[in-house]
Amino acid sequence: QVQLVESGGGLVQAGGSLRLSCADPGRTFSSYAMGWFRQAPGKEREFVAAISWSVISTYYADSVKGRFTISRDNAKNTVYLQMNSLKPEDTAVYYCVVRKYWYGGSWSGNAVHAWGQGTLVTVSS
């Protein structure tokens, strides 16, 4: 049963922008913190960004700080990742995740409660 539905990936040139979306249509995780991980070809999965349920708190990996913005619409049970000034090294499969309790640091994949199916982002040079 799919609980997190991602969309918005695609091919973009370096310097361009994309916005990823992740919906929780069943409202299964309506009070959870949400975030994004990514996994580039041949590399380990890494944390990207997270946002608390209250929307008050956010946290970003250093590699995306200042370029990516995470947001959420609790009425729609949807989290977004606005990615600007994209670089070829941002190429990866991006995964939406949820975590029951907010943590204001880099999340471990082991602390995540659910994963989306992933959406591919390819940045050409």
DRENLUM-40450 format. One record per residue (C-alpha): z, y negated, x; residue in one letter. Coordinates in steps of 0.001 Angstrom, whole numbers, padded with zeros to 6 digits, always signed. Example, Ala and Ser with C-alpha at 12.3 -4.5 7.8 and 13.67 -1.06 7.14 Angstrom:
REM residues 2
+007800+004500+012300A +007140+001060+013670S 
This chain:
REM residues 125
+000000+000000+000000Q -001135-003286+001507V +001657-005830+001382Q +000328-008601+003623L -003284-009707+003221V -004828-011758+006006E -008020-013791+006040S -009739-016550+007977G -010751-014918+011224G -014200-015288+012692G -016306-016563+015546L -015872-020107+016803V -016903-022032+019888Q -014360-023193+022411A -012768-026432+021252G -013247-025523+017615G -010760-024764+014867S -009910-021963+012479L -007253-021499+009837R -005762-018097+009201L -004037-017224+005946S -001656-014419+005072C -000661-013730+001494A +002103-011577+000080D +000629-010998-003382P +003404-008684-004494G +006085-011215-003490R +007682-008391-001550T +008895-010702+001206F +009545-013866-000759S +012661-014877+001227S +011618-013660+004649Y +010680-015605+007728A +006992-015199+008550M +005017-015335+011727G +001961-014356+013715W +001343-012059+016642F -001900-011432+018464R -003372-008746+020661Q -006267-009435+022999A -008524-006630+024252P -006754-004680+026959G -003568-006704+026664K -000195-006221+025089E +000628-007657+021728R +002287-011088+021964E +004193-013427+019718F +002356-016574+018617V +004368-018552+016071A +006981-018256+013329A +008344-020231+010403I +011549-019873+008459S +011619-019237+004703W +013037-022738+004197S +010075-024202+006159V +012598-026249+008127I +012291-024287+011343S +009278-023297+013404T +008828-021789+016831Y +005753-021445+019018Y +004754-019560+022109A +004169-021906+025023D +000529-020824+025195S -000254-022299+021759V +002250-025148+021488K +000501-028401+020615G -002675-026626+019489R -001528-024297+016697F +000455-025203+013602T +002203-022728+011339I +002977-023596+007739S +003754-021843+004486R +003502-022338+000757D +006355-020439-000857N +004926-020970-004334A +001897-018953-003196K +003846-016642-000865N +001335-017530+001823T +001656-018452+005476V -001038-020292+007421Y -001919-020678+011068L -004044-023718+011848Q -005631-023218+015247M -007187-026214+016984N -008679-026713+020434S -009367-023004+020634L -009951-021423+024019K -011699-018175+024959P -008295-016771+025888E -007237-017144+022257D -009654-014328+021404T -007581-011566+019806A -006723-009722+016654V -004133-011825+014862Y -001440-010136+012816Y +000742-011644+010138C +004344-010444+010225V +007589-010866+008324V +011179-010763+009468R +014181-010714+007180K +016294-013168+009162Y +015113-016244+010981W +015226-016231+014768Y +014370-019401+016630G +012841-017815+019684G +010038-015474+020663S +010061-012535+018286W +009995-008955+019443S +007581-006685+017631G +010454-004276+017122N +012323-006857+015027A +009454-007281+012590V +009734-005640+009162H +006065-005489+008191A +002614-006160+009639W -000662-007254+008147G -003875-005382+008854Q -005056-007951+011387G -007934-010403+011490T -010229-010887+014473L -010623-014284+016085V -013358-014626+018695T -013709-017819+020716V -016943-018159+022657S -017212-020256+025809S 
